[in-house]
Amino acid sequence: MRRRKAACRQTSPTSLVIDAHKAGLLVHVWTFRNEDCFLPLDFQGNPQGEYELFFSLGVDGVFSDYPDTAVHASTVQW
């Protein structure tokens, strides 16, 4: 997973998803929003990019207030 610093920029991924999968666990993250006021600075104007990042890190699912964006992002091939 990626952590956010106080300035709301993304930091380097951790091994949380990999470790959870090794332990037989699924990883679901929440709550994704499309509005810039809820997005990290790295994804202002590009909410789909945040979803794509998390899916590329191996999360198994997301909770989102915008399911259409989540579904579309989940179909991108990694």
N, C-alpha and C positions, 0 to 999 in steps of 0.2 A: 504494500500500500504506500501511497505517498502522503507525507505529512505537510501541513501548511505552516509556514512561519507567521509571525504576527502581521507581517506586511501582506499576507495572503498570496504569496508566491509559492509555487510547488517546489518541493525539495526532492532529493533522490529517493527512489523507491526503496522500501525495506523488503525483508524476506517473509513478511507476514502471510501472503497468499501461498507462497511455496510451502512454508512450514505448516500451514493449515491443511493444505492438500496432502502433504506427507502423513499427517495425523488422521487422514480420512474425513476431514471436515470440508464443508462447502462454505464459500465466502460470498455474502450478499452485503452490499453497501447501500447507504441511504444518506440523505434524501437529495436527489439531484433536481436542480431547477435550471431554467433557461435564462432567467433574468440576470443581467450583468451584476446587479447588486449582490447576488448570491454566488457568483462565479469567482474563482481565483483570478488574479490579474492576468495570468497566462492564457486564460480562455475567454476573456472579455470579447463579446461579439461572435464567439464560436463555441456555443454550449455543446455541440456534438463532439468537439474535440476532447472535452473532459470525459464524456462517456467512452469514447474510443480509447483513451488512455487507460482507463480502468479495465475495460475489456481486454486490452492488449496485455495488461499485467496479470490476467488470468482469473479475474473475479467471475463467479458463477452467476450472479444476477445483481440487479439494482432495483431500488425503490425510487420512483421518480414521480414528480408532479406533472411530467410531460411524457407519458408513455409512448407517444408517436416518435419522439426523438430517441428514446431509449431503444425501441425496437429497431429503428433504422440504424442506429450505431452498432447494435449487436449483430447486424448482418454483414458488417465489414469483415473481409477475410484477413486473418493474421497470419 
